[in-house]
Amino acid sequence: MLAYAVKLTRTPGAMTDADVEDLRTVGFSDRDILDITEVVGYYAYANRIADGLGIETEPWIPD
């Protein structure tokens, strides 16, 4: 799951059917895979919005 999440984050254009099949092989359901993909996608979206607008993190959040 973590390898899938990292690949989707760093190189989304390189994702293939095999990435999904790898998750199925180790027991993830299609719903699980959808949830993983949505969470990764949401964080990528939120981070790009924050970066694009120059939003600074709260002082208590470490760099």
C-alpha positions in Angstrom: 0.0 0.0 0.0 2.8 2.4 0.9 4.7 1.7 -2.3 1.5 2.4 -4.3 0.9 5.6 -2.4 4.4 6.8 -2.9 4.3 6.0 -6.6 1.0 7.7 -7.1 2.3 10.8 -5.3 5.7 11.0 -7.1 5.0 9.7 -10.5 1.2 9.5 -11.1 1.6 9.1 -14.9 3.6 5.9 -14.3 0.7 4.1 -12.6 -0.4 0.9 -14.4 -3.0 -1.8 -13.9 -0.2 -3.9 -12.4 -0.1 -1.5 -9.4 -3.7 -2.1 -8.7 -3.3 -5.9 -9.2 -0.4 -5.9 -6.7 -2.7 -4.5 -4.1 -5.4 -7.0 -4.9 -2.9 -9.8 -4.7 -2.1 -9.0 -1.0 -5.7 -8.8 -0.1 -6.9 -5.2 -0.7 -10.5 -5.0 -2.0 -11.4 -2.7 -4.8 -13.1 -0.4 -2.2 -9.8 -0.4 -0.2 -7.9 0.6 -3.3 -10.4 3.4 -4.1 -10.1 4.7 -0.5 -6.3 4.6 -0.7 -6.3 6.4 -4.1 -8.8 9.1 -2.9 -6.7 9.8 0.3 -3.5 10.1 -1.7 -5.2 12.3 -4.3 -6.8 14.5 -1.7 -3.5 15.2 0.0 -1.8 15.9 -3.3 -4.6 18.3 -4.2 -4.6 20.1 -0.8 -0.9 20.5 -0.8 -0.8 22.0 -4.3 -3.6 24.4 -3.4 -1.7 25.5 -0.2 1.6 25.7 -2.1 0.1 27.6 -5.0 -1.5 30.1 -2.7 1.7 30.5 -0.6 -0.1 29.4 2.6 2.4 29.1 5.5 2.1 26.2 7.9 1.2 26.7 11.5 4.2 27.5 13.7 3.8 24.3 15.7 4.1 22.1 12.6 7.8 21.1 12.1 9.4 21.6 8.6 
